Amino acid sequence: MKKLEEKIFKFLMIGSTALILSLLLYILYIILKKGLPSLSWEMISQIPSGGFYLGKEGGILNAIMGSLYLIFFSVLISLCISVPVVMYLNFTLRRKSKLAAIARLTFDVLFGIPSIVYGAFGFTLMIYFGLQASLLGGIIAISLLIIPVMIRSIDEVAILIPNELVEATKSLGATNYETIKVITRQLLPGISTAVLLSIGRGIGDAATVLFTAGYTDSIPSSLMQPTASLPLAIFFQLSSPIEEVQNRAYSAALVLTIIILILSFSARYFSRRLSKNKI
Amino acid sequence: MLKGRLRKDRIARHYMLTVTILAMFVLLLIGGGLLVKSLPIIQEKGLWTLLSTSNWRPFKGDFGFASYIVSTLYVTGIAIIIALPLSLLTSIYIIEYASPKILRAFSSVVDLLSGIPPVIYGVWGTLTIVPFISETLAPHFVEFSTGYSALAGGVVLAIMIIPLIISILMEVFGAVPKEMREASMSLGATKWQTVKKVVVRKSIPGIVAAVVLAISRAFGETIAVLMVCGNFTDLPKSIFDACYPIPALIANNYGEMMSVPKYESALMFAAFLLFFIIVVFNIISRIVLIQIDKRYQL
C-alpha cells in the first residue's frame, strides 16, 4: 500500500516534469513552424513601405532597430545605477546592515512590479515633463523595469565574493573605492550575465513601451522621436485581419525568440566560461 | 597622493549612497505618482463604488471596476490551479529523486521558459490554446465559444508562472537540511514518507510564499493575457466566456483616455490598484522567504 502511493506519485512527478519540458519544446516548435515560411531577408532588412499593413512589401527593420536602440541605452543607464548599488550594499555597508536589508527587500518588490505599472508610471512622468511618446520615454520606462533585474542578478554573485578578498585588499592599504575596483574585476562574469538577462527581459517586454515609446514606420533619428519595437510589431500585426500581415507577426515572433535564445545561451556560456578564473 | 585617493573614495561613497537611495525611492515615487493621479476619481466616486459596481461607460462618467476585478481573479485562479500541482510535483521530483545531471538540465529548461517574452506566449496561445478551446474543449460544455476566454488566459498564465514557482520551490526544498531527511529515513520512513511528512511539511511557508509571488505575477501580466482573453466588458459567466483583466484594460485604453480627464484618472487608479496589491503580496512573501533562508543558514 505504501509502495503503491509512492509509485503513483512518482509516476505523476515524472509525468509533470516531462509535460513542462515538452511545453517548452512545443512552444518553440509552433513559433518555428509558423514563423519560418514568411521569414526572409527582406523582412529583417527593410523598413515598412507604403501598404505594408495591407500585405505589401517591406520589413520590420524599424522594429528591430528600435528595440536595439531602446535596449542599448536602457542597459547603459541601468549599469551606471545597478553596479554602484550592489557595490555599496555588499562592500561598503557592513554585512548585517539594516539599510542593506531594507534595500534588498525594496529591490525584490520593485522586481515584482509588473511592466504595465512601469509603463503607466513612465507615461505619467512623461506627461508631467511634457514629453511625447518617444525613444527617450521608452528608454526611461525600460530602465525602470530592468534596474531591479540587474541589481538582483549582480547581487546574487556579489554575495558569494569571499570576505577574505575584501580584507586582503584593504589590508594592503586600499581605500574602499580601490577595493571595489578590484572586486569589480572578479564580478565581471556576474555583471555580463546580468546584462544579458536584462537585455532579454527588456527587449521582449511590450507593456512598458506601449505607452511610452509609441510606434512608427521609420527608424528614429533622435531621442525625441517615437520608435517601433519588436514586441509591439508582433502585437499590432497579429491583430490585423489580413493574412500576410499576420504571417509577418509570426516571423517577427520567430526573430524575437531567436534573439532571446541566443541571449540565454550566451549568458550560460559566459557565466561558465568566465567563472573558471574565479577564486 | 593620499589626499587624492581619499577624495576619490569619498566621491565614490557619496555617489553610491545617492544612487542606492534614489533607486529605492523609485518604489515610493511610483506609488505616490499613481496615487496622486487616481485621487480625482477616488474623491468623486468613492473607493467602494469604484470597486463594487460594474458599470463601465467612460464617456458618461461611469467607472465600475468590478467586472475587471472578477476577470483578473478568474484568470489568476485558473492559472494557480493548473500551475501549482504541476510545479509542486516537478520540483519535488527534481530535488528529491532526480540525478544532479537532470537537475542541471532542468534548471536550463526553467531559465528558458522564464526568458520567453510574454508576447511570444501570447502568439503561441492564440495559435494553440484558443483554437483547442473553441473547437475541441468548449463544445462539450457550452454552445459556443470563440476560444478567446478566461480559460485560455488562465492556461497561458499558468505556463508563464510555472518557471517562477518551480525556481522558488527548488530553493525552498533545497533549503531543508539533509540531516532532517536522514533522521526520518533512519527511523524507518520510506523516501516518499520522508518527502511528504518532512520536506513538504517543513516547506509549507515557502510554498505559500511561492504561490503568493506567483499570484502577484499573474495579476500584472498584460500582453499575453490581453491577446487570448477576448477583452469583453461583462461579468464572465463561465470559464469559456471572454473576460477583461485589469492590465488588459489599462493597455487597451491608454490611447483614448487622454480625451476624457476622468478616464485617465480611472485608468491610473487601476494601475495603482495593481501596484498596491502586488507590493503588499511581494513584501509578505519576500519576508517569509528571507526568514526561511535565515533559519537554515546557521
Interface residues (C-beta under 8 A of the other chain):
Chain A: K2 K3 E5 E6 F9 K10 L12 M13 I14 G15 S16 T17 L19 I20 L21 L23 L24 Y26 I27 I30 I31 K34 C80 I81 P84 V85 M87 Y88 L89 T92 I102 A103 L105 T106 F107 D108 V109 L110 G112 I113 P114 S115 I116 V117 Y118 G119 A120 F121 F123 T124 L125 L144 I147 I151 T175 N176 Y177 E178 I180 L197 G200 R201 I203 G204 D205 A206 A207 L210 F211 P231 I234 F235 L238 A249 Y250 A253 L256 T257 I260 L261 L263 S264 R268
Chain B: R5 L6 K8 D9 A12 R13 Y15 M16 L17 V19 T20 L22 A23 M24 V26 L27 L29 I30 G33 L34 K37 P85 L86 L89 T90 I92 Y93 I94 Y97 A98 F106 S108 V109 D111 L112 L113 G115 I116 P117 P118 V119 I120 Y121 G122 V123 W124 T126 L127 T128 I159 I162 I166 T190 K191 W192 Q193 L213 S216 R217 F219 G220 E221 T222 I223 M227 P247 I250 A251 Y254 L267 M268 A271 L274 F275 I278 V279 F281 N282 I283 R286 I287 I290
